[in-house]
């Protein structure tokens, strides 16, 4: 992860000098260096109050026992 880019995008966002699509594109590019060599089966969304939600990709997930 390119933390310098993340910090810069956050500052631009707070200042209102970057559009949402441009900010997302820059953050995605900055995160590519941290991509794992395996394919994830799910995405976990974390909320501000500590809540979390897991979305499973098609064909993945816990088996319905």
C-alpha positions in Angstrom: 0.0 0.0 0.0 1.3 3.4 -0.9 0.5 5.3 2.3 1.8 8.6 0.9 -0.9 8.5 -1.8 -3.6 7.5 0.7 -2.6 10.5 2.9 -2.6 12.9 -0.1 -6.0 11.7 -1.4 -7.5 12.1 2.1 -6.1 15.6 2.4 -7.5 16.5 -1.1 -10.9 15.0 -0.2 -11.1 17.0 3.0 -10.2 20.1 1.1 -12.7 19.4 -1.6 -10.1 19.5 -4.3 -10.6 16.0 -5.7 -13.6 14.3 -7.2 -14.9 11.1 -5.8 -14.1 9.0 -8.9 -10.6 10.4 -9.1 -10.0 9.7 -5.4 -11.2 6.2 -5.7 -9.0 5.6 -8.8 -6.0 6.9 -7.0 -6.7 4.8 -3.9 -7.2 1.6 -6.0 -3.9 2.3 -7.8 -2.1 2.9 -4.4 -3.5 -0.4 -3.0 -2.3 -2.6 -5.9 1.2 -3.0 -4.4 -0.5 -4.7 -1.4 -2.5 -7.2 -3.5 -2.2 -10.7 -2.1 -1.2 -13.6 -4.4 -4.4 -15.5 -3.6 -8.0 -14.9 -4.5 -10.2 -13.8 -1.6 -13.6 -15.5 -1.2 -15.3 -12.6 0.6 -15.2 -8.9 1.5 -15.7 -7.7 5.0 -17.1 -4.3 5.4 -16.3 -2.5 8.7 -18.6 0.1 10.2 -17.7 3.2 12.3 -19.2 1.7 15.4 -17.3 -1.6 15.1 -20.0 -3.5 13.2 -19.1 -5.7 10.3 -20.7 -7.4 7.4 -19.4 -10.2 5.2 -20.3 -10.5 1.5 -19.3 -13.8 -0.1 -18.4 -14.0 -3.7 -20.5 -16.4 -5.9 -19.6 -20.0 -5.3 -17.8 -19.2 -2.0 -19.0 -19.1 1.6 -19.8 -21.4 4.4 -21.6 -24.6 3.5 -25.3 -24.7 4.4 -25.0 -27.6 7.0 
